[in-house]
Amino acid sequence: MTDDLEACRKSSATAAAARPASMVTGAVMPAAVMPASAARAISSTGDAPAAPLTGDHLPPALASLLGRTSLGVRHLSGPAPSEGELTLMARAALRAPDHAGLVPWRLKLVRGDARQHMATLFEQAALAAGKSADDARNDFERALAAPVSIAVVARIDLGHPLVPAHEQWAAVGGAITNFLNAAHALGYAGKMLSGGKVRRPELIAAFCDPGETLVGWLALGRPTKAGKVSEGKPAADQVMIDWPKARHFPLTPARAPDSDA
């Protein structure tokens, strides 16, 4: 554990020096990262300093989360994450919410010579799906572009007496999120890749043990450019609302208790 943490500190320092200024953890963030009403609410509780929660006032961990973006494989380069760094990412994935601690997922590392084998499988799957030889070759080359890929498989127990399937899938998503956030904090970038490949029988057979579902692949590497924050997503105050809304549940005064007088 001590070695992992030391590797994390060294990697973070190296990554911060190598990344563009806009990507360095703790760098100045846009003022719109949090609605003013939310910042005021947090400041008024006494749980956080009264300073505005923007720019240099953001805690470094939060600045890292708000700065993460997905980055395609053509913008990734080596070196691949070390064994210690990958272990830290997996430990972060294990901290995601997980009802009953089922850990309904597994991560399968594709690195070294295995990348060539996966690329060949991708090309074969593309040809079997009816793609042209040129498009299939593109799939082969894209599979080799990332310094490391991580296949994500789910282990969903449909008959679990306590945890329904949708909660298990939520745990899978949480693990993926934490893994990618940890990669970003260590100076790496990447994205989740899926599409029709996850339904190809030859790829399912290659990556899944009995009872597993192929979710996709995480492609990781050092970023060669800064990612762009998606402009199509709503603002925070559009996805976080007070409940109940009066139009659904009219708010009426509680009835006064009957008096014995």
For each residue, the residues with C-beta under 8 A, 3 or more apart:
1: 4 5
2: 5 6
3: 6 7 84
4: 1 7 8 84 87 88 91
5: 1 2 8 9
6: 2 3 9 10
7: 3 4 10 11 82 84 85 88
8: 4 5 11 12 84 85 88 186
9: 5 6 12 13
10: 6 7 13 14
11: 7 8 14 15 82 85 186 187
12: 8 9 15 16 25 185 186 187
13: 9 10 16 17
14: 10 11 17 18 187
15: 11 12 18 19 186 187 188 222
16: 12 13 19 24 25 187
17: 13 14
18: 14 15 187 222
19: 15 16 23 24 187 223 226
20: 23 24 225 226
21: 24 27
22: 27 67 226
23: 19 20 27 67 223 226 227
24: 16 19 20 21 27
25: 12 16 60 63 64 67 185
26: 56 58 60 63 64
27: 21 22 23 24 63 67
28: 55 56
29: 33 54 55 58 63 66 67
30: 33 54
31: 54 55
32: 235
33: 29 30 53 54 58 66
34: 38 39 53 54 236
35: 38 39 235 236 237
36: 39 40
37: 40 41 237
38: 34 35 41 42 53 236 237 240
39: 34 35 36 42 43 52 53 54
40: 36 37 43 44
41: 37 38 44 45
42: 38 39 45 47 48 53
43: 39 40 48 49 50 51 52 53
44: 40 41
45: 41 42 48
46:
47: 42
48: 42 43 45 53
49: 43 57
50: 43
51: 43 57
52: 39 43 55 57
53: 33 34 38 39 42 43 48 57 58 62
54: 29 30 31 33 34 39 57 58
55: 28 29 31 52 58
56: 26 28
57: 49 51 52 53 54
58: 26 29 33 53 54 55 62 63 66
59: 62 63
60: 25 26 63 64
61: 64 65 185
62: 53 58 59 65 66
63: 25 26 27 29 58 59 60 66 67
64: 25 26 60 61 67 68 181 184 185
65: 61 62 68 181
66: 29 33 58 62 63
67: 22 23 25 27 29 63 64 184
68: 64 65 180 181 184 227
69: 189 227 228 229 230
70: 189 190 191 192 227
71: 75 76 189 190 191 223 225 227
72: 75 76 191
73: 76 142 145 146 190 191 193 219 221
74: 142 145
75: 71 72 189 223 224 225
76: 71 72 73 145 146 147 189 190 219 220 221 222 223 224
77: 147 221 222 223 224
78: 147 221 222
79: 82 147 222
80: 111 147 148 220 221
81: 85 86 89 147 148 183 186 188 220
82: 7 11 79 85 86
83: 86 87
84: 3 4 7 8 87 88
85: 7 8 11 81 82 88 89 186 188
86: 81 82 83 89 90 109 148
87: 4 83 84 90 91
88: 4 7 8 84 85 91 92 182 186
89: 81 85 86 92 93 179 182 183 186
90: 86 87 93 94 107 179
91: 4 87 88 94 95 182
92: 88 89 95 96 178 179 181 182
93: 89 90 96 105 107 175 176 178 179 182
94: 90 91 98 103 175 178
95: 91 92 178
96: 92 93 171 174 175 177 178
97: 170 171 174
98: 94 101 102 103 104 171 174 175
99: 102 162 163 167 168 171
100: 160 162 163
101: 98
102: 98 99 155 157 160 163 168 171
103: 94 98 171 175
104: 98 154 155 156 157 168 169 171 172
105: 93 152 153 154 155 171 172 175 176 215
106: 152 153 155 212
107: 90 93 150 151 152 179 218
108: 150 151 152 153 207
109: 86 114 148 149 150
110: 114 115 118 148 149 150 151 217
111: 80 114 115 147 148 149
112: 115
113: 116 117
114: 109 110 111 117 118
115: 110 111 112 118 119 143 144 148 149
116: 113 119 120 144
117: 113 114 120 121
118: 110 114 115 121 122 143 149 206
119: 115 116 122 123 139 140 141 143 144
120: 116 117 123 124 140
121: 117 118 124 125 202 203 206
122: 118 119 125 126 139 140 142 143 197 203
123: 119 120 126 127 136 137 139 140 143
124: 120 121 127 128 136 202
125: 121 122 128 129 139 197 200 202 203
126: 122 123 129 131 135 136 139 140
127: 123 124 130 131 133 136
128: 124 125 200 202
129: 125 126 196 200
130: 127
131: 126 127 135 136 139
132: 135 136
133: 127 136 137
134: 137 138
135: 126 131 132 138 139
136: 123 124 126 127 131 132 133 139 140
137: 123 133 134 140 141
138: 134 135 141 142
139: 119 122 123 125 126 131 135 136 142 143
140: 119 120 122 123 126 136 137 143 144
141: 119 137 138 144 145
142: 73 74 122 138 139 145
143: 115 118 119 122 123 139 140 146 149
144: 115 116 119 140 141
145: 73 74 76 141 142 219
146: 73 76 143 149 190 219 220 221
147: 76 77 78 79 80 81 111 220 221 222
148: 80 81 86 109 110 111 115 219 220 221
149: 109 110 111 115 118 143 146 217 218 219 220
150: 107 108 109 110 179 217 218 220
151: 107 108 110 207 214 216 217
152: 105 106 107 108 172 175 176 192 214 215 216 217 218
153: 105 106 108 207 208 209 212 213 214 215
154: 104 105 168 169 172 212 213 215
155: 102 104 105 106 211 212 213
156: 104 165 168 169 213
157: 102 104 160 163 165 168
158: 165
159:
160: 100 102 157 163 164 165 168
161:
162: 99 100
163: 99 100 102 157 160 167 168
164: 160 167 168
165: 156 157 158 160 168 169
166: 169 170
167: 99 163 164 170 171
168: 99 102 104 154 156 157 160 163 164 165 171 172
169: 104 154 156 165 166 172 173
170: 97 166 167 173 174
171: 96 97 98 99 102 103 104 105 167 168 174 175
172: 104 105 152 154 168 169 175 176 215
173: 169 170 176 177
174: 96 97 98 170 171 177 178
175: 93 94 96 98 103 105 152 171 172 178 179
176: 93 105 152 172 173 179 180 192 215 218
177: 96 173 174 180 181
178: 92 93 94 95 96 174 175 181 182
179: 89 90 92 93 107 150 175 176 182 183 218
180: 68 176 177 183 184 190 191 192 218
181: 64 65 68 92 177 178 184 185
182: 88 89 91 92 93 178 179 185 186
183: 81 89 179 180 186 188 189 190 218 220
184: 64 67 68 180 181 187 188 189
185: 12 25 61 64 181 182
186: 8 11 12 15 81 85 88 89 182 183
187: 11 12 14 15 16 18 19 184 222
188: 15 81 85 183 184 220 221 222 223
189: 69 70 71 75 76 183 184 220 221 222 223 227
190: 70 71 73 76 146 180 183 218 219 220 221
191: 70 71 72 73 180 218 219
192: 70 152 176 180 216 217 218
193: 73 197 216 217 218 219
194: 197 198 215 216 217
195: 198 216
196: 129 199 200
197: 122 125 193 194 200 203 216
198: 194 195 203 204 214 215 216
199: 196 204
200: 125 128 129 196 197 203 204
201: 204 205
202: 121 124 125 128 205 206
203: 121 122 125 197 198 200 206 207 214
204: 198 199 200 201 207 208 214
205: 201 202 208
206: 118 121 202 203
207: 108 151 153 203 204 212 214
208: 153 204 205 212 213 214
209: 153 212
210:
211: 155
212: 106 153 154 155 207 208 209
213: 153 154 155 156 208
214: 151 152 153 198 203 204 207 208
215: 105 152 153 154 172 176 194 198
216: 151 152 192 193 194 195 197 198
217: 110 149 150 151 152 192 193 194
218: 107 149 150 152 176 179 180 183 190 191 192 193
219: 73 76 145 146 148 149 190 191 193
220: 76 80 81 146 147 148 149 150 183 188 189 190
221: 73 76 77 78 80 146 147 148 188 189 190
222: 15 18 76 77 78 79 147 187 188 189
223: 19 23 71 75 76 77 188 189 226 227
224: 75 76 77
225: 20 71 75
226: 19 20 22 23 223
227: 23 68 69 70 71 189 223
228: 69
229: 69
230: 69 233
231:
232:
233: 230
234: 238 239
235: 32 35 238 239
236: 34 35 38 239 240
237: 35 37 38 240 241
238: 234 235 241
239: 234 235 236
240: 38 236 237
241: 237 238 245
242: 245
243:
244: 248 249 251
245: 241 242 248 249
246: 249 250 251
247:
248: 244 245
249: 244 245 246
250: 246
251: 244 246
252:
253:
254:
255:
256:
257:
258:
259:
260:
261:
